[in-house]
Amino acid sequence: MEDPTPLDLLHSRMTLRTTAALTQTVADMIAAGLLAPGDRLPTVREVAEDCGMSRSAVGEAWRELGARGLIETRRRGGTVVLGKPPTPRALRYESMIRSTVSGVRDLANIRTDGLTYPDLSRAMAWSVTQPRLHEPFAEPITAELEDAVRRTWPFEPERFVTMHGLMDGVELALSLLVKPGDAVIVESPTHGRILDVLEALGARAVAVEYGVEGPDLVALRRALVSKPVAFVYQPTGQMPSGRSVTEGWAEAAAEFLPDTLPILELSQLSLLHPDHVSLGRFRPRQVTQIRSYNLFFGADMRVSVVGGTSELIDAMWMRLTYSTRFVSRLVQGALAFLLTDDASRRELDALCDGVRDRFRLLADALRARGFEVEPSAGPCIWLPVPDDHSVCTRLSQQGIAVHPGRFFQAAPFPEERVHVNSAAVDGDHEEVAELIAAACRPFPIG
């Protein structure tokens, strides 16, 4: 008896005659080894006729499989299987981790070395007294935490849910909105890990340069031609530039953004910017904001709150109920306490003042050496340099890590930059500024 052909296998395994079903069936066959690298797939016409589908539906499935890197259509060789795709790797995140190796001073990643976090012991002691602790069924957010974050949320969201940090929320939200090959508008520069997530999902980043007042409005309007499935940006304390959108920018963008476009706002520095602006004020039924708090309360308080449209928040919560990723009530209670307790708020204000002071001191020291540093609440300094690779290399030889600008760029950037975290510079701002200036000078000749 002859072995079944790829067409026979497809025919027997497909339960629905749709583009999505065909795409998933072929992907599953490749993952299971039923289709090996080099195997030739039947033609679009053959599949359409055998499965009772239109040629356009089959062609769309083939295009999506090609976008995932699973198959390739060759001019004379037909459509062949490339094999299992490599496991996605967060290359930018790996590089960020490497910058924290022993013996290297980390001025690349956002951290507040030497500044005192608000006291967690009081927050935990309060949280363990809450009556709903240890109830067996989870909930998207505790009533106490929802009340605490709603006080400062920049618009009225329909739902809230808690996540384990900013990128946990970003990854889950985008996985629900995006499929391989989709276009997603992103600011450039942007948080490097957003680009890692989009690459892992097989999405196409459509870059819009982040100007002084926000993502460039002309470029943003032009990017809509790509038929994006989402717009992702940081309205406040943008990483890595430190910029924030203005009221005028938000009002102008809201005039032309499509009513159906999901908008994700990411904020990891909201507590430094109490008067932040959000598109949610103008488009509350489109905007979902993801806020993280670990910069202010420490890495082990890695909690984010997602607030926005009920459709997306409910979908995120339904996905969480399939796992144990939901945030414990103990941690949620502690965060609620830290955000509302008077003594904790005074400690938080002191930490924020320290971040602002460190930014001011390092920015002034760099300006005194001829650098252009934009005003900000800190801690990000997006520094123009002659060559980002050379500057990073020379600083690493002096025991200092900064991030090259290319980590954050969704498209070629008009000038070379490096990202410096001023919040990790404690007292030696003049020395650090001088080392950065030296790393930017030409090598001596001879």
C-alpha positions as CSV (number, residue, x, y, z in Angstrom):
1,M,0.0,0.0,0.0
2,E,1.4,3.4,-1.0
3,D,2.1,6.0,1.6
4,P,-0.5,8.8,1.7
5,T,0.4,11.9,-0.2
6,P,0.4,15.4,1.4
7,L,-2.9,16.0,-0.3
8,D,-4.3,12.8,1.2
9,L,-3.1,13.8,4.7
10,L,-4.6,17.3,4.3
11,H,-7.9,15.9,3.1
12,S,-8.2,13.5,6.1
13,R,-7.2,15.9,8.8
14,M,-9.2,19.0,7.9
15,T,-12.5,19.3,9.7
16,L,-13.4,22.7,8.4
17,R,-12.8,24.1,4.9
18,T,-11.6,27.5,5.9
19,T,-8.3,29.5,5.5
20,A,-7.6,29.3,9.2
21,A,-8.3,25.6,9.4
22,L,-6.0,24.9,6.4
23,T,-3.3,27.0,7.8
24,Q,-3.4,25.3,11.2
25,T,-3.6,21.8,9.7
26,V,-0.5,22.3,7.6
27,A,1.3,23.9,10.6
28,D,0.4,21.0,12.8
29,M,1.6,18.5,10.2
30,I,4.9,20.2,10.0
31,A,5.2,20.3,13.8
32,A,4.4,16.6,14.0
33,G,6.9,15.6,11.3
34,L,4.3,14.5,8.8
35,L,5.6,17.0,6.4
36,A,9.4,17.1,6.4
37,P,11.8,19.8,5.1
38,G,12.0,19.7,1.4
39,D,8.6,18.0,0.9
40,R,6.7,19.5,-2.0
41,L,3.1,20.7,-1.2
42,P,0.3,20.3,-3.7
43,T,-0.6,23.3,-5.8
44,V,-3.1,25.9,-4.8
45,R,-5.4,24.6,-7.6
46,E,-5.1,20.9,-6.4
47,V,-5.9,21.8,-2.8
48,A,-8.8,24.0,-3.7
49,E,-10.4,21.3,-5.9
50,D,-9.8,18.5,-3.5
51,C,-11.0,20.3,-0.3
52,G,-13.8,22.2,-2.0
53,M,-12.3,25.6,-1.3
54,S,-11.7,28.7,-3.4
55,R,-8.2,29.3,-4.8
56,S,-8.0,32.6,-3.0
57,A,-8.7,31.0,0.4
58,V,-5.9,28.4,-0.2
59,G,-3.6,31.1,-1.5
60,E,-4.2,33.1,1.7
61,A,-3.3,30.1,3.8
62,W,-0.1,29.6,1.9
63,R,0.9,33.3,2.3
64,E,0.3,33.0,6.1
65,L,2.4,29.8,6.3
66,G,5.1,31.6,4.3
67,A,5.0,34.6,6.7
68,R,5.5,32.1,9.6
69,G,8.6,30.7,7.9
70,L,7.1,27.3,7.5
71,I,6.9,27.0,3.7
72,E,8.4,28.7,0.7
73,T,7.1,29.1,-2.9
74,R,9.9,28.9,-5.4
75,R,9.7,30.1,-9.0
76,R,10.3,26.7,-10.6
77,G,10.2,24.3,-7.6
78,G,6.7,24.8,-6.4
79,T,5.8,25.2,-2.7
80,V,8.1,23.3,-0.4
81,V,8.2,22.8,3.4
82,L,11.0,24.6,5.2
83,G,10.6,22.7,8.4
84,K,9.8,23.6,12.0
85,P,10.4,27.2,12.7
86,P,13.1,28.0,15.2
87,T,12.0,28.7,18.7
88,P,11.5,32.4,19.0
89,R,14.2,34.2,21.0
90,A,14.0,37.6,22.6
91,L,17.3,38.8,21.2
92,R,17.1,42.3,22.5
93,Y,16.1,41.1,26.0
94,E,19.0,38.6,26.0
95,S,21.4,41.5,25.1
96,M,19.9,43.6,28.0
97,I,20.5,40.7,30.4
98,R,24.1,40.3,29.2
99,S,24.7,44.0,30.0
100,T,24.3,43.2,33.8
101,V,27.1,40.7,34.0
102,S,29.3,40.8,37.1
103,G,31.8,43.6,37.1
104,V,29.9,45.9,34.7
105,R,28.0,48.9,36.0
106,D,24.5,48.8,34.5
107,L,23.5,52.2,33.2
108,A,21.5,50.6,30.4
109,N,18.5,49.1,32.0
110,I,15.9,51.0,34.1
111,R,16.8,50.6,37.8
112,T,17.2,52.9,40.8
113,D,20.4,51.7,42.5
114,G,20.9,53.3,45.9
115,L,17.4,54.8,46.2
116,T,15.1,53.5,48.9
117,Y,11.9,51.8,47.9
118,P,8.7,52.3,49.9
119,D,8.6,49.8,52.8
120,L,7.1,46.5,51.7
121,S,6.8,45.0,55.1
122,R,3.9,47.2,56.1
123,A,2.2,46.6,52.8
124,M,2.5,42.8,53.2
125,A,1.4,42.9,56.8
126,W,-1.8,44.8,55.7
127,S,-2.4,42.5,52.8
128,V,-2.4,39.3,54.8
129,T,-5.2,40.6,56.9
130,Q,-7.6,41.0,54.0
131,P,-10.7,38.8,54.3
132,R,-10.6,37.3,50.8
133,L,-7.1,36.0,51.0
134,H,-6.7,32.3,50.0
135,E,-10.1,32.0,48.4
136,P,-9.8,29.2,45.8
137,F,-11.0,31.1,42.7
138,A,-9.1,34.0,41.3
139,E,-10.4,37.3,40.0
140,P,-9.1,39.7,37.5
141,I,-8.3,42.4,40.1
142,T,-9.1,42.9,43.7
143,A,-11.6,45.6,44.7
144,E,-8.9,47.4,46.8
145,L,-6.4,47.5,43.9
146,E,-9.0,48.6,41.4
147,D,-10.1,51.4,43.6
148,A,-6.4,52.5,44.1
149,V,-5.5,52.6,40.4
150,R,-8.8,54.0,39.2
151,R,-8.1,57.2,41.1
152,T,-5.3,58.2,38.8
153,W,-6.3,56.3,35.6
154,P,-6.3,59.0,32.8
155,F,-9.7,57.8,31.4
156,E,-12.6,55.7,32.5
157,P,-11.9,52.1,31.5
158,E,-14.5,49.4,31.2
159,R,-12.5,46.7,32.9
160,F,-9.2,46.0,34.8
161,V,-7.0,43.0,35.0
162,T,-3.6,42.4,36.7
163,M,-0.6,40.9,35.1
164,H,3.0,40.0,36.0
165,G,4.7,43.1,34.7
166,L,4.5,45.3,31.6
167,M,5.8,42.8,29.0
168,D,3.5,40.1,30.4
169,G,0.5,42.3,29.6
170,V,2.0,43.4,26.2
171,E,2.6,39.9,25.1
172,L,-0.8,38.6,26.1
173,A,-2.7,41.6,24.5
174,L,-0.8,41.4,21.3
175,S,-1.2,37.6,21.0
176,L,-4.9,38.1,21.1
177,L,-4.9,40.9,18.5
178,V,-2.2,39.8,16.1
179,K,-1.6,36.9,13.7
180,P,1.5,36.2,11.6
181,G,1.8,38.7,8.8
182,D,-0.3,41.4,10.4
183,A,0.9,45.0,10.5
184,V,1.2,46.8,13.8
185,I,2.1,50.5,14.1
186,V,4.8,51.1,16.6
187,E,6.7,54.2,17.7
188,S,10.4,54.4,16.8
189,P,12.4,54.3,18.9
190,T,10.4,52.1,21.2
191,H,10.9,49.7,24.1
192,G,13.1,47.0,22.6
193,R,11.1,44.1,24.0
194,I,8.0,45.2,22.1
195,L,10.0,44.4,18.9
196,D,10.9,41.0,20.3
197,V,7.3,40.2,21.0
198,L,6.2,41.3,17.5
199,E,8.9,39.2,15.9
200,A,7.9,36.2,17.9
201,L,4.3,36.6,16.8
202,G,5.4,37.0,13.1
203,A,3.9,40.5,12.9
204,R,5.3,43.3,10.8
205,A,6.2,46.5,12.7
206,V,5.3,49.7,10.8
207,A,7.5,52.4,12.3
208,V,6.4,55.9,13.1
209,E,9.1,58.3,14.4
210,Y,8.4,59.6,17.9
211,G,8.8,63.3,17.7
212,V,9.0,66.0,20.4
213,E,5.2,66.0,20.9
214,G,4.4,62.4,20.2
215,P,4.5,59.9,17.2
216,D,4.7,62.0,14.0
217,L,1.2,62.7,12.9
218,V,1.9,62.8,9.2
219,A,3.7,59.4,9.4
220,L,1.0,58.0,11.6
221,R,-1.7,58.9,9.1
222,R,0.4,57.4,6.3
223,A,1.0,54.2,8.3
224,L,-2.8,53.5,8.3
225,V,-2.4,52.5,4.6
226,S,-0.8,49.2,5.9
227,K,-4.2,48.2,7.4
228,P,-2.7,47.7,10.9
229,V,-4.5,45.5,13.5
230,A,-3.1,47.6,16.4
231,F,-1.2,50.8,17.4
232,V,1.3,50.4,20.2
233,Y,2.9,53.4,21.8
234,Q,4.1,55.0,25.1
235,P,2.3,58.2,26.0
236,T,4.3,59.0,29.1
237,G,8.1,58.9,29.9
238,Q,8.7,57.0,26.7
239,M,11.4,54.4,26.7
240,P,14.1,55.2,25.6
241,S,13.6,58.9,24.8
242,G,11.9,60.0,28.0
243,R,9.4,62.0,25.9
244,S,5.6,62.3,26.6
245,V,2.8,63.2,24.2
246,T,1.1,66.5,24.5
247,E,-2.6,67.3,24.8
248,G,-2.5,68.8,21.3
249,W,-0.9,65.7,19.9
250,A,-3.6,63.4,21.5
251,E,-6.4,65.6,20.2
252,A,-5.0,65.7,16.7
253,A,-4.4,62.0,16.5
254,A,-7.9,61.2,17.8
255,E,-9.3,63.1,14.9
256,F,-8.1,60.7,12.2
257,L,-7.3,57.3,13.9
258,P,-9.9,54.7,12.7
259,D,-12.7,53.9,15.2
260,T,-12.0,50.2,14.9
261,L,-8.2,50.3,15.6
262,P,-7.2,48.9,19.0
263,I,-4.7,51.2,20.7
264,L,-2.3,49.9,23.4
265,E,-0.7,52.4,25.7
266,L,2.3,51.3,27.7
267,S,3.4,53.1,30.8
268,Q,6.2,52.1,33.2
269,L,6.8,55.6,34.5
270,S,3.3,56.9,35.2
271,L,4.0,57.7,38.9
272,L,6.7,60.1,37.7
273,H,4.2,61.9,35.5
274,P,1.0,62.6,37.4
275,D,-0.4,64.8,34.7
276,H,0.1,62.4,31.8
277,V,-2.0,62.5,28.6
278,S,-3.9,59.6,27.1
279,L,-5.7,58.9,23.9
280,G,-8.3,57.2,26.1
281,R,-9.7,60.6,26.9
282,F,-10.8,60.9,23.3
283,R,-11.2,57.2,22.3
284,P,-12.0,55.3,25.6
285,R,-13.6,52.4,23.8
286,Q,-10.4,51.8,21.7
287,V,-7.6,52.3,24.2
288,T,-6.2,49.8,26.6
289,Q,-3.4,51.0,28.9
290,I,-0.8,48.7,30.6
291,R,0.9,50.2,33.6
292,S,3.8,48.6,35.5
293,Y,5.0,49.5,39.0
294,N,8.3,47.6,39.7
295,L,10.5,50.7,39.0
296,F,8.9,52.3,42.1
297,F,8.5,49.3,44.4
298,G,11.2,46.9,43.4
299,A,11.7,44.0,41.0
300,D,9.8,41.6,43.3
301,M,6.7,43.8,43.0
302,R,6.6,43.0,39.3
303,V,2.9,43.8,38.8
304,S,1.1,45.6,36.0
305,V,-2.5,46.7,35.7
306,V,-4.3,46.6,32.4
307,G,-7.3,48.9,32.0
308,G,-9.4,49.5,29.0
309,T,-12.0,48.0,26.7
310,S,-14.1,45.1,28.0
311,E,-13.6,43.1,24.8
312,L,-9.9,42.9,25.1
313,I,-9.7,42.7,28.9
314,D,-12.2,39.9,29.1
315,A,-10.3,38.0,26.4
316,M,-7.1,38.4,28.4
317,W,-8.8,37.2,31.5
318,M,-10.3,34.2,29.7
319,R,-6.8,33.3,28.5
320,L,-5.4,33.6,32.1
321,T,-8.0,31.2,33.4
322,Y,-6.4,28.4,31.4
323,S,-3.2,28.8,33.4
324,T,-1.9,30.0,36.8
325,R,-0.6,33.3,35.5
326,F,-3.1,35.4,37.5
327,V,-1.6,37.6,40.2
328,S,-2.1,36.6,43.8
329,R,-4.3,38.6,46.1
330,L,-1.4,39.0,48.5
331,V,0.6,40.9,45.9
332,Q,-2.4,42.9,44.7
333,G,-3.2,43.9,48.2
334,A,0.3,45.0,48.9
335,L,0.3,47.2,45.8
336,A,-3.1,48.7,46.7
337,F,-1.6,49.6,50.1
338,L,1.5,51.1,48.6
339,L,-0.5,53.3,46.3
340,T,-2.9,54.7,49.0
341,D,-1.1,54.6,52.4
342,D,0.0,58.1,53.4
343,A,3.5,57.0,54.7
344,S,4.1,54.9,51.6
345,R,3.1,57.7,49.4
346,R,5.6,60.0,51.1
347,E,8.3,57.3,50.6
348,L,7.3,57.0,46.9
349,D,7.5,60.8,46.5
350,A,11.0,60.8,48.0
351,L,12.0,58.0,45.5
352,C,10.6,60.0,42.6
353,D,12.4,63.1,43.7
354,G,15.6,61.1,43.8
355,V,15.0,59.9,40.2
356,R,14.4,63.5,39.0
357,D,17.4,64.8,40.9
358,R,19.7,62.2,39.4
359,F,18.4,62.9,35.9
360,R,19.0,66.6,36.4
361,L,22.5,66.2,37.7
362,L,23.7,63.9,34.9
363,A,21.8,65.8,32.2
364,D,23.5,69.1,33.3
365,A,26.9,67.4,33.4
366,L,26.4,66.0,29.9
367,R,25.2,69.4,28.6
368,A,28.3,71.0,30.1
369,R,30.3,68.7,27.8
370,G,28.4,69.7,24.7
371,F,25.7,67.0,24.6
372,E,22.1,67.7,23.7
373,V,19.8,66.3,26.5
374,E,16.1,66.9,26.3
375,P,14.3,68.0,29.5
376,S,12.4,65.2,31.2
377,A,11.4,63.9,34.6
378,G,13.9,61.1,34.0
379,P,15.3,58.6,34.1
380,C,15.9,58.0,30.4
381,I,18.6,59.9,28.5
382,W,18.5,59.3,24.7
383,L,21.9,60.6,23.9
384,P,23.1,61.6,20.4
385,V,26.6,60.0,19.8
386,P,28.9,59.6,16.8
387,D,28.6,55.8,16.6
388,D,26.5,53.8,19.1
389,H,28.5,50.5,18.7
390,S,31.9,52.3,19.3
391,V,30.6,54.2,22.3
392,C,29.0,51.1,23.9
393,T,32.3,49.2,23.3
394,R,34.5,51.9,24.7
395,L,32.3,52.4,27.8
396,S,32.2,48.6,28.5
397,Q,36.0,48.7,28.6
398,Q,35.6,51.2,31.4
399,G,33.2,48.9,33.2
400,I,30.0,50.7,32.2
401,A,27.1,49.3,30.2
402,V,24.7,51.5,28.1
403,H,22.4,50.3,25.4
404,P,23.0,51.0,21.7
405,G,20.2,52.9,19.9
406,R,19.6,50.1,17.5
407,F,18.0,48.0,20.3
408,F,15.0,50.4,20.2
409,Q,14.6,51.1,16.5
410,A,11.8,49.6,14.5
411,A,13.3,51.3,11.4
412,P,16.6,53.1,10.5
413,F,17.0,56.1,12.7
414,P,18.3,59.4,11.3
415,E,21.1,59.7,13.9
416,E,23.1,57.4,16.2
417,R,22.0,57.3,19.9
418,V,22.6,55.4,23.1
419,H,20.3,54.9,26.1
420,V,21.6,55.9,29.5
421,N,19.6,55.3,32.7
422,S,20.4,58.3,34.9
423,A,18.6,56.8,37.9
424,A,21.5,54.4,38.5
425,V,24.1,57.3,38.7
426,D,24.5,58.0,42.4
427,G,26.8,61.0,43.2
428,D,29.4,60.5,40.5
429,H,27.5,62.2,37.7
430,E,30.5,64.3,36.7
431,E,32.8,61.3,36.4
432,V,30.2,59.3,34.4
433,A,29.6,62.3,32.1
434,E,33.3,62.6,31.5
435,L,33.6,58.8,30.6
436,I,30.7,59.1,28.1
437,A,32.3,62.2,26.6
438,A,35.7,60.4,26.3
439,A,34.0,57.5,24.6
440,C,32.6,59.8,21.9
441,R,35.9,61.4,21.1
442,P,37.9,60.2,18.1
443,F,40.7,57.8,18.7
444,P,44.1,59.6,18.8
445,I,46.2,59.2,15.7
446,G,49.7,57.6,16.0
